[in-house]
Structure formats: C-alpha cells, structure tokens
C-alpha cells in the first residue's frame, strides 16, 4: 500500500516541489534479473550466468540490468504515493537517466525524490515530472537517477 494517500488532484498538486515519502526496501533477486533478461532478450552473462559472474565479473556476482532499475520506478512510485481519484496512470517518458552504481544480485532498492512539476494534460489529466533516485541499501551512489514523466487521469 502507498505510504501517502491523497483524495484527489487538488491535494496532489499541493505536493509540487516537495519530497516524496521514502519508499520501503525491495530485494533484487536472481529470479527477477533472469525474468528481466527474458523480457528484454538481454542475456549478457554478467546478468544471468551466476557461476561465470562469480568468477570473472569485477563485482564477483551477477548484476541487474541498468534498465531494470529504471523500470522499477513505476512500481516504487506506486508504493510511495496514491491519488484515490485517479482512474489511470501511464508512463510518458524520461528526460534524463543515469546509472551511477551497479545493482548486485540480492541488493535492496528503494525510491526517494520529489515532484518537480505538475502540469494539466488534456481535460482530465496531469503530466507529472518526478525527480527519482533509486537507492541501493548500504551504498553511497544510487542505482539510478532519473527525471521521469508520467500521466495521471481522473
């Protein structure tokens, strides 16, 4: 369940420029990494060959795909904030994305950030620009920093 629940877009708009509630930690398992590899057809050994990664990777274990961490932003946002009147939300795009640190298998991730901008979108929607930081537990550098844009409709 979302940490912050708001009744409607009026209440949500009051959060523009304010920080998001920091999310809960979620584990990144080898099964998740393998499933992401299957979905994207990216089977590079550093992600899916545990034995080879343990022996030959500079990280000494498998790492998640960089795009997996950015793909988790939607779920992590959903766990952080909910607008009860919203009927639908969709991803709109990304302006900036960086992957400062690799995500090792069995790491735990969470989301922090803020709502940079909220704009009207059509008759019943909002376009939201989120500043997102996907943190790795116990690591100074984050897994992903992204300016993420979504649409939400009442």
Secondary structure, DSSP 8 states (H G I E B T S, - for coil): --SEEESSHHHHHTTTTSB------EE--HHHHHHHHHHHT---HHHH-HHHHHHHSTTSS-B--HHHHHHTHHHHHHHHEEETT--EEEEEEEEEEE--S--BTT-EEEEEEEEEEEEEETTTEEEEEEEEEEEETT-SS-SEEEEEEEEEE-
